Amino acid sequence: MIINQSDKNAVFKLVYNSSYSGVTVRNIAIISPLDTEEDQYLEAYCFLRQKRRSFNTSNIVSLTNLETGEVLEKKNFKFQFKPIVRMIKKTISKSGNIYYYEKVGIFSKKHKPTWEKIGQQRFDYYVTNHSNNAVKIERDSSNEVSYLEWNEKQNTK
């Protein structure tokens, strides 16, 4: 079974085997998978602790979707979420002022992130560090980047 975007915020019963507290059972709402250099984690809201927690996927014994009743054993699930898309743009007002904006998120019919103002330094940093892996680049008449779009690291397990 693949746990995908539609499972975000669905409530699951998690059976978890922690080296600190042994086997625990708790209800969670999935937020997203997380990667580190050493391990993979499932970030979720934990109803037992009433806060956001990260669960090492190697310690997950099973997940049960409380809505459907489907039980996912440790070896039978993987995570597949849409990539996070980041866009930046530079605009020039009629009075000649230059403004920089950023939009980031997972885009869907229900979720459309809004443009947020950023500074030139951040804009320039993104252009320098993400032009090579851009999905889309637009340039102005002086050949400077005016729009840049790229996918953040894929959240697929």
C-alpha positions as CSV (number, residue, x, y, z in Angstrom):
1,M,0.0,0.0,0.0
2,I,1.2,3.5,-0.8
3,I,0.5,6.2,1.6
4,N,0.0,9.3,-0.6
5,Q,-1.2,12.9,-0.6
6,S,-4.8,12.0,0.1
7,D,-3.7,10.3,3.4
8,K,-2.3,13.5,4.7
9,N,-4.1,14.4,7.9
10,A,-6.0,11.1,7.9
11,V,-6.0,9.5,11.3
12,F,-4.0,6.3,11.7
13,K,-3.5,4.0,14.6
14,L,0.3,3.6,14.9
15,V,2.0,0.7,16.6
16,Y,5.5,1.9,17.3
17,N,8.5,0.0,18.8
18,S,10.8,2.6,20.4
19,S,14.1,1.8,22.0
20,Y,13.2,4.2,24.8
21,S,9.6,3.2,25.7
22,G,9.1,-0.1,24.0
23,V,5.9,-0.8,22.0
24,T,3.3,2.0,22.1
25,V,0.0,2.4,20.4
26,R,-1.2,5.9,19.5
27,N,-3.3,7.8,17.0
28,I,-1.5,10.1,14.6
29,A,-2.4,12.4,11.6
30,I,0.3,12.1,8.9
31,I,2.0,15.4,7.9
32,S,4.8,14.3,5.7
33,P,7.8,11.9,5.4
34,L,11.2,13.3,6.4
35,D,14.7,12.2,5.2
36,T,17.9,12.6,7.1
37,E,21.3,11.2,6.1
38,E,20.9,8.4,8.5
39,D,17.2,7.5,8.7
40,Q,13.7,8.1,7.3
41,Y,11.0,9.5,9.5
42,L,7.2,10.0,9.4
43,E,6.3,13.5,10.6
44,A,2.8,13.4,12.2
45,Y,0.6,15.0,14.8
46,C,0.5,12.7,17.8
47,F,-2.8,12.7,19.7
48,L,-1.3,11.0,22.7
49,R,1.4,13.7,23.2
50,Q,-0.8,16.4,21.6
51,K,2.0,17.8,19.5
52,R,3.9,17.2,16.3
53,R,6.3,14.3,16.4
54,S,8.7,12.5,14.2
55,F,8.6,8.7,14.0
56,N,11.5,6.6,12.7
57,T,10.0,4.5,9.9
58,S,12.2,1.5,10.9
59,N,10.4,1.4,14.3
60,I,6.9,1.4,12.8
61,V,5.3,-2.0,13.4
62,S,2.0,-1.2,11.7
63,L,-0.4,1.6,10.6
64,T,-4.2,1.3,10.6
65,N,-6.3,3.8,8.7
66,L,-9.0,4.5,11.2
67,E,-11.5,5.5,8.5
68,T,-11.1,2.5,6.2
69,G,-9.8,0.0,8.7
70,E,-7.0,-1.0,6.4
71,V,-4.0,-2.4,8.3
72,L,-0.6,-1.7,6.8
73,E,2.2,-3.9,8.1
74,K,5.8,-2.6,8.3
75,K,7.0,-4.2,5.0
76,N,3.8,-3.3,3.1
77,F,3.8,0.4,3.0
78,K,5.8,3.2,1.4
79,F,5.3,7.0,1.3
80,Q,4.5,8.9,-1.9
81,F,3.8,12.6,-1.6
82,K,3.8,15.3,-4.3
83,P,6.9,17.4,-4.5
84,I,7.2,20.8,-2.8
85,V,7.3,23.4,-5.6
86,R,9.1,26.7,-5.0
87,M,8.8,29.7,-7.3
88,I,10.4,33.1,-7.1
89,K,9.7,36.2,-9.3
90,K,10.9,39.8,-9.7
91,T,8.5,42.5,-10.6
92,I,9.0,46.2,-11.5
93,S,6.3,48.6,-10.6
94,K,5.2,51.5,-12.8
95,S,7.2,53.8,-10.6
96,G,10.3,51.7,-11.2
97,N,10.5,50.0,-7.8
98,I,11.7,46.4,-7.9
99,Y,9.9,43.8,-5.7
100,Y,10.8,40.1,-5.1
101,Y,8.3,37.4,-4.2
102,E,8.3,33.7,-3.3
103,K,5.6,31.0,-3.4
104,V,6.2,27.6,-1.9
105,G,4.1,24.6,-1.2
106,I,2.3,21.5,-2.5
107,F,-0.1,22.7,-5.2
108,S,-3.5,21.1,-5.6
109,K,-7.1,22.1,-6.2
110,K,-7.6,22.7,-2.5
111,H,-4.2,24.2,-1.7
112,K,-2.8,27.2,-3.6
113,P,0.0,29.0,-1.7
114,T,0.2,32.7,-2.0
115,W,3.1,35.0,-3.0
116,E,5.1,36.4,-0.1
117,K,7.5,39.3,-0.4
118,I,11.2,38.4,0.0
119,G,14.4,40.5,-0.2
120,Q,16.8,40.8,-3.1
121,Q,19.5,38.9,-1.2
122,R,17.2,35.8,-0.8
123,F,16.1,36.1,-4.5
124,D,19.7,36.2,-5.6
125,Y,20.6,33.2,-3.4
126,Y,17.8,31.1,-5.0
127,V,18.9,32.2,-8.6
128,T,22.5,31.2,-7.8
129,N,21.7,27.9,-6.2
130,H,18.7,26.6,-8.1
131,S,19.0,27.8,-11.7
132,N,20.6,24.5,-12.7
133,N,17.7,22.3,-11.4
134,A,14.9,24.7,-12.5
135,V,11.7,23.4,-14.0
136,K,11.1,26.8,-15.5
137,I,13.1,30.0,-16.0
138,E,12.0,33.3,-17.5
139,R,14.4,36.2,-18.2
140,D,13.7,39.9,-18.7
141,S,14.9,42.1,-21.5
142,S,18.4,42.4,-19.9
143,N,18.7,38.6,-19.6
144,E,18.3,38.6,-15.9
145,V,16.2,36.0,-14.2
146,S,12.7,37.3,-13.5
147,Y,11.0,34.0,-12.7
148,L,12.4,30.7,-11.4
149,E,10.6,27.5,-10.5
150,W,12.0,24.2,-9.1
151,N,11.0,21.2,-7.1
152,E,12.3,20.8,-3.6
153,K,13.7,17.4,-2.7
154,Q,11.2,14.8,-3.5
155,N,9.3,13.3,-0.6
156,T,8.9,9.8,-1.9
157,K,9.6,6.7,0.0
